[in-house]
Structure formats: C-alpha cells, structure tokens
C-alpha cells in the first residue's frame, strides 16, 4: 500500500472484501472476467478517494464502504469497454480482458459491473448520491464518444482535448470525492470544495498519464509506449508539438494521428521533446494539482485531509 492508503487501511480492506463478494455470479464467465480485471491490481485511487473524502468530512456510518466499491465497479466497467474500443492488448502489465477472453464477453461483463454498481447504490438509498452517480456514468459515456470522434483528427484543439479528459477521467474522480462529502452531510460549500478537488486531481492524473505515454517504458506503464499515437489519439503532447514544431514536424504528427500508426515514433518523440510538449503538459498538470490542494484549504485538519494533499503531489511524480 502507498502511504495514503495506510490512513484508511482497515476500511480499504473492507472495500476489497466487498468487491470480491459482489463479483459473485451464477454465470461462471462473468465472475472469471470480473475477477481477472480486479486482480490486475492498480492503486484503486477512486474508491480510496471516497473513503478519504467521507472521513475527512466527519462521516460516521458504513455506507462509504459500499460507495467506494460502487465507484470501483464503474471504473472497472469503463476499463473493460475502453480496451475493446481501443483494441488494447496490454493493461497494468498483462493481457487485457478482451485479449484473453474476447471482445463480446468483455463488453457484457462491463455491463454486468455497471448494473451491479446500481444494485448496490439502491441499498444506500440516497437520492442525491444516486443523481451524482447517474449523471457521472452518462458524462463518462459522452466523453468516450467524443474521444472516438476526435480519434484520427489532427485538428483537435486543446480545449476539445480538455473536455474529453474532464468527462472520461476527471468526472469519476469528482464523483468519488463529491459523493463522499454528500454522504457525510456537510454543507454546500464544503461539498463543492471536495467536488472540485476531485475534478482537479483527475485532470492532473490524466495529463500526466498522457505525458507518460511518450516518456515512459512498457514495464513501468503497464501498457505499450506510443499506444495513444497508435490509436490516433490527439493528446496534449501531440497538440502542443504540432502547434510549436517546425512545418515538417507538424506534418509528421498530423499524418501519424490521421493514419493511427507508430512507424515514425522516434521522430515524433524527438519533436515532442524539442518543442517542450512534455514540460507544457506537466505544467498544466501541476496547475490542476495546485488547484486541488487549494480546495482543501480551510477544511478541518485530519490524517485523511493530509493524505488527499499527498495524492495531489503523487499525481505529478509518477515515473518521471
């Protein structure tokens, strides 16, 4: 466990136990695929954020355990669907579920996890939380479609890119911290601060992820370097490099995005580094991380709040 997990270790273990128990299905393949992707690990930051947010807001019940598992199921469902759409074959250092079990089973088990999350949500019985989660799943779906539209489009703007990562990634971070605060019954000001913290943290995480796609290695990333380029995704490093590079560099990147290939990856990496595109992307991530930490100012000090501040720093320092 990372240090910020230790703050809520007993509760985090309860969440993990609940996830395993709620994966049960009479259909063996459902359970096998669900267990396969859950066992792949990961930091489980989104359920962690539910616990940290609820506890830092003074929550005394136990519904945050179920809520954390719900958030993780929604996240896992999106991963299953994403990997099918992106035809990915590697995640967290091993074969994706679709690579091992096939596309159709992966999509259907993703649907199972979504529906199981909403079954669990009903047991909490809070209409405000239901609304946030329902809106979140809808917004994430919009982000997926928008990313699909942008794929292969070298004219995608930085604003359009930001809108996609807000919907695809930051929205679920935001839902995790927001619902934790709502569950605790804090006032609107504190609830909104937690919501905005999650938003900015999620933006920072995705910006760093997109920079790492051009500055990491397969073993560290758990996916292939250049995967985004192979899928024709116009992420911020590419957008910045096209805008500030030479005409030849811009044309090279445009062609790679349009065709969705990595044949010229070395030349593109050179252009990205020469134009300071990674530094720019990390600078934007740093701005979001600072905004996330600013959202915590004025709130009652606690171990959980300090862990949330640590998470903002952690977002910027992964494998760079």
HELIX and SHEET records of a PDB file:
HELIX    1   1 UNK A    3  UNK A    6  1                                   4    
HELIX    2   2 UNK A    9  UNK A   22  1                                  14    
HELIX    3   3 UNK A   28  UNK A   39  1                                  12    
HELIX    4   4 UNK A   45  UNK A   56  1                                  12    
HELIX    5   5 UNK A   63  UNK A   85  1                                  23    
HELIX    6   6 UNK A   97  UNK A  101  1                                   5    
HELIX    7   7 UNK A  103  UNK A  124  1                                  22    
HELIX    8   8 UNK A  127  UNK A  150  1                                  24    
HELIX    9   9 UNK A  158  UNK A  165  1                                   8    
HELIX   10  10 UNK A  166  UNK A  170  3                                   5    
HELIX   11  11 UNK A  171  UNK A  184  1                                  14    
HELIX   12  12 UNK A  188  UNK A  212  1                                  25    
HELIX   13  13 UNK A  218  UNK A  221  1                                   4    
HELIX   14  14 UNK A  227  UNK A  230  1                                   4    
HELIX   15  15 UNK A  236  UNK A  244  1                                   9    
HELIX   16  16 UNK A  247  UNK A  259  1                                  13    
HELIX   17  17 UNK A  265  UNK A  274  1                                  10    
HELIX   18  18 UNK A  277  UNK A  295  1                                  19    
HELIX   19  19 UNK A  303  UNK A  316  1                                  14    
SHEET    1   A 2 UNK A  90  UNK A  91  0                                        
SHEET    2   A 2 UNK A  94  UNK A  95 -1                                        
END                                                                             
